[in-house]
Amino acid sequence: MINVIFVALGGALGSVVRYLSYSYVNSLSKDNGNAFLARIVNLFPGAFPFATFFVNVFGSILAGFIYYFVIRNFENFFCKKKI
């Protein structure tokens, strides 16, 4: 049952972060600032879902770093000894 709670918490946290990231990238398309990301988003307005693309790429990179950190630091913790 604790696994279900952890999955639910992870899903809730992930959906909130995805929404905030998506809102930020969408706000760049309305902003006329000089940010590099804003220039990319405004390059083809409405032709490509840049917000979804950036959220997915950033999320994949973040998941890779988290996975690497967990495997590197907790590898011996999760390994079971053979008898």
Stockholm file with secondary structure:
# STOCKHOLM 1.0

chainA/1-83         MINVIFVALGGALGSVVRYLSYSYVNSLSKDNGNAFLARIVNLFPGAFPFATFFVNVFGSILAGFIYYFVIRNFENFFCKKKI
#=GR chainA/1-83 SS CHHHHHHHHHHHHHHHHHHHHHHHHHHHHHCCCCCHHHHHHTTSTTTSCHHHHHHHHHHHHHHHHHHHHHHHHHHHHHCCCCC
#=GC SS_cons        CHHHHHHHHHHHHHHHHHHHHHHHHHHHHHCCCCCHHHHHHTTSTTTSCHHHHHHHHHHHHHHHHHHHHHHHHHHHHHCCCCC
//
